[in-house]
């Protein structure tokens, strides 16, 4: 198999890739969606950029047209799929190639390739050992990039000349949380194996620290298919972004608990330190005891 000419490597700062697909999601009214693994392995798309001087661009152009036949033939190139830069067998995605002069001297060549992560090269034992490190790091989503959607379940009908009619179709429901993880190279290696080999690209539910309104605590989540991406941040750390679905911890409360909390707030008003302490105890201690965790 042909290999990239020596000295032609992707620009690290512009490096990113997406999810490998293969996860099926089925909507469930009033409850958590059902997730299933359609296929286990799968390629990911890596967006890469080459910055080349005139000589290297001539070499690359000859390689592109005559050796890999405009990307139709597979070739070896250096990529980092979570374990440091190493050789991956890739195909170039049709329609993704472009080249332009950068600053009048250098050439900027961009294209997208498909390759499998090296997480699949590990034995089951090595994958389990490395993935277990991810939980020991105690990593939490970046708070600044944190958001959630509504749980759905409310119907609305237009009424001519009057107020629209509202009805509750289902009482419970999951919300979508957009999260970002900032990981070192070692943390990203552990996460890559955990993602690909343990939770099967998010099709298997896992516990993740989220704040659904009562402070940060473990929530059972699935990763929404098609939402995953990873990018090198500044050439050192990795920024991993994806969306998860989880139920709010508000459903751990009874109607009486909710009413008592609201009454307490109305009585205390802005002097709410006691209320916040009680909420934290309920969310982080009481509910875990009730759940047997």
C-alpha positions in Angstrom: 0.0 0.0 0.0 1.4 3.5 -0.9 2.4 5.8 2.0 2.4 9.5 2.3 5.7 11.0 1.1 8.1 11.8 4.0 7.6 15.1 5.8 3.9 15.5 4.8 2.0 15.5 8.0 -1.4 17.0 9.1 -1.4 20.4 10.9 -2.1 19.4 14.5 -4.1 22.5 15.4 -6.6 21.9 12.7 -7.2 18.2 13.4 -10.6 16.8 14.2 -12.8 13.7 13.6 -16.4 12.6 14.0 -18.2 9.5 15.3 -18.1 6.1 13.6 -21.9 5.6 13.4 -23.6 2.2 13.9 -25.9 3.2 16.8 -29.7 3.0 16.4 -32.1 5.1 18.5 -35.8 4.5 18.9 -38.1 7.2 20.5 -40.2 6.1 23.5 -43.0 8.3 24.5 -42.7 9.3 28.2 -39.4 7.5 28.8 -35.8 7.0 27.8 -35.1 6.3 24.2 -34.0 2.7 23.3 -30.5 2.4 22.0 -29.0 -0.5 20.1 -25.7 -1.3 18.3 -26.3 -1.8 14.6 -22.6 -2.6 14.0 -19.7 -2.7 16.4 -16.7 -1.3 14.5 -16.7 1.6 12.0 -14.6 4.2 10.3 -14.4 7.8 11.5 -13.9 10.8 9.3 -10.7 12.8 10.0 -10.5 16.4 8.7 -6.9 17.2 8.0 -4.8 20.1 6.6 -1.4 20.0 5.0 0.7 23.2 4.8 3.3 22.7 2.0 6.0 24.7 0.4 6.3 24.7 -3.4 8.5 21.6 -3.6 6.4 19.6 -1.2 3.2 20.7 -3.0 4.7 19.4 -6.3 5.5 16.1 -4.6 2.0 15.9 -3.1 0.3 16.7 -6.5 2.2 13.9 -8.2 1.3 11.5 -5.3 -2.4 12.6 -5.4 -2.9 12.2 -9.2 -0.6 9.3 -10.1 -0.2 7.2 -7.0 -3.5 7.3 -5.0 -5.5 8.2 -8.1 -7.3 11.3 -6.6 -7.9 9.4 -3.4 -9.6 6.4 -4.9 -6.8 4.1 -3.8 -6.1 3.4 -0.1 -2.9 4.8 1.3 -1.0 5.0 4.7 -0.8 8.3 6.5 0.0 9.5 10.1 -3.1 10.2 12.2 -3.9 10.4 15.9 -7.0 8.5 16.7 -6.3 8.7 20.4 -3.0 7.0 20.9 -0.5 9.4 19.4 0.4 9.9 15.8 0.9 6.6 14.0 0.2 5.1 10.6 -3.4 4.5 9.6 -4.8 3.0 6.4 -7.1 5.6 4.9 -9.4 6.4 2.0 -10.0 10.0 0.9 -13.7 11.0 0.9 -14.8 12.2 -2.6 -15.6 15.9 -2.9 -13.6 16.8 0.2 -10.3 17.9 -1.5 -9.2 21.4 -2.0 -5.9 23.3 -2.3 -5.1 27.0 -2.2 -2.1 29.3 -1.9 -1.6 30.5 1.7 0.1 33.9 1.9 1.4 33.6 -1.6 4.3 31.2 -0.6 2.8 28.1 1.0 0.0 25.8 -0.1 -2.9 24.8 2.2 -4.3 21.4 1.2 -7.4 20.2 3.0 -9.3 16.9 2.6 -11.2 14.3 4.7 -10.1 10.7 5.1 -11.8 7.7 6.6 -10.0 5.3 9.0 -10.7 3.1 12.0 -9.5 4.1 15.4 -6.6 2.2 16.9 -8.9 1.4 19.9 -10.0 -1.7 17.9 -6.4 -3.0 17.7 -6.2 -3.6 21.5 -7.0 -6.9 23.1 -10.2 -7.1 25.2 -8.1 -7.2 28.4 -5.9 -4.2 27.4 -9.0 -2.3 26.4 -10.7 -2.9 29.7 -7.7 -1.9 31.7 -7.1 1.3 29.8 -10.8 2.2 29.7 -11.0 1.8 33.5 -8.6 4.7 33.9 -11.1 7.1 32.4 -13.4 6.8 35.4 -10.5 7.3 37.8 -9.7 10.7 36.3 -12.9 12.1 37.6 -13.5 14.1 34.5 -16.6 16.4 34.3 -18.1 18.3 31.4 -17.0 21.9 30.9 -19.6 24.0 32.7 -19.3 27.0 30.3 -20.5 24.9 27.3 -23.3 23.2 29.2 -26.9 23.2 28.1 -30.0 21.1 28.0 -33.2 20.9 26.0 -36.8 20.3 27.0 -38.2 16.8 27.8 -41.1 17.1 25.4 -44.5 15.5 26.0 -46.7 18.6 25.8 -49.3 18.9 23.0 -50.7 22.1 21.7 -53.7 22.6 19.4 -54.6 25.9 17.7 -58.1 27.3 18.6 -59.5 29.9 16.2 -60.1 33.2 18.0 -59.1 31.9 21.4 -56.4 30.4 23.5 -54.6 27.3 22.2 -55.5 24.0 23.9 -52.7 22.3 25.8 -52.5 18.7 27.1 -49.9 16.4 28.6 -49.2 13.5 26.4 -46.7 11.9 28.8 -45.4 13.0 32.2 -41.8 11.9 32.2 -39.2 12.3 29.4 -35.5 12.6 28.8 -33.7 15.9 28.1 -30.7 16.4 25.8 -27.5 17.7 27.3 -24.8 19.3 25.2 -21.5 18.6 26.9 -17.8 19.2 26.2 -14.8 17.3 27.7 -11.3 18.9 27.7 -8.9 16.0 27.9 -5.1 15.5 28.0 -3.5 13.0 25.6 -3.5 10.3 28.3 -7.1 11.0 29.3 -8.2 11.0 25.6 -6.6 7.6 25.0 -8.5 6.2 28.0 -11.7 7.9 26.7 -11.2 6.6 23.2 -11.1 3.0 24.4 -14.0 3.6 26.8 -16.1 5.1 24.0 -15.3 2.5 21.3 -15.0 -0.7 23.3 -16.9 -0.4 26.6 -20.0 1.8 25.9 -20.0 0.8 22.2 -20.1 4.4 20.8 -22.8 5.4 23.3 -25.3 2.7 22.6 -24.8 1.3 26.1 -25.9 3.5 28.9 -23.3 4.8 31.3 -23.0 7.1 34.3 -21.9 10.7 33.8 -21.8 13.7 36.1 -24.5 16.2 35.0 -26.4 19.0 36.7 -30.1 18.7 35.9 -31.1 21.3 38.4 -30.0 20.0 41.7 -26.2 20.1 41.5 -23.7 17.9 39.8 -24.4 14.2 40.4 -24.3 10.9 38.4 -26.9 10.5 35.7 -27.5 7.5 33.5 -27.0 8.7 29.9 -26.7 7.6 26.3 -24.8 9.4 23.5 -27.0 10.8 20.8 -26.0 9.2 17.4 -24.3 11.6 15.1 -23.5 14.2 17.8 -19.9 13.1 18.6 -16.8 14.9 17.5 -13.2 15.3 18.8 -10.7 18.0 17.9 -7.1 18.9 19.0 -7.3 22.1 21.0 -4.1 24.2 20.6 -2.1 21.1 19.6 -2.0 19.8 23.2 -5.4 18.9 24.6 -8.5 17.3 23.0 -11.9 18.9 23.0 -14.6 16.2 22.8 -18.2 17.3 22.3 -21.4 15.2 22.1 -25.0 15.3 23.2 -26.4 12.9 25.8 -30.0 12.0 26.9 -30.9 11.7 30.5 -33.9 12.1 32.8 -33.9 15.1 35.2 -33.4 14.3 38.9 -36.7 16.2 39.4 -38.4 12.9 38.7 -36.8 11.4 41.9 -39.0 13.8 43.9 -42.6 13.1 44.8 -45.3 15.8 44.2 -45.3 16.3 48.0 -41.5 16.8 48.0 -41.7 19.3 45.2 -44.5 21.2 47.0 -42.5 21.2 50.3 -39.5 22.6 48.5 -41.5 25.4 46.9 -43.3 26.2 50.2 -39.9 26.4 52.0 -38.6 28.7 49.3 -41.7 30.9 49.6 -41.2 31.1 53.3 -37.5 31.8 53.2 -37.4 34.0 50.1 -33.9 35.3 49.1 -32.4 34.0 52.4 -32.1 30.6 50.7 -28.8 29.1 52.0 -30.7 26.6 54.1 -32.8 25.7 51.0 -29.8 25.2 48.8 -28.1 23.0 51.4 -31.2 20.9 51.7 -31.5 20.6 47.9 -27.8 19.5 47.7 -28.4 16.9 50.4 -31.5 15.6 48.6 -29.9 15.4 45.2 -26.5 14.1 46.2 -27.3 11.9 49.3 -30.9 11.1 49.9 -31.8 10.1 46.3 -28.7 7.8 46.1 -29.7 6.1 49.4 -33.2 5.6 48.1 -31.8 4.2 44.8 -29.5 1.8 46.8 -26.3 3.4 45.3 
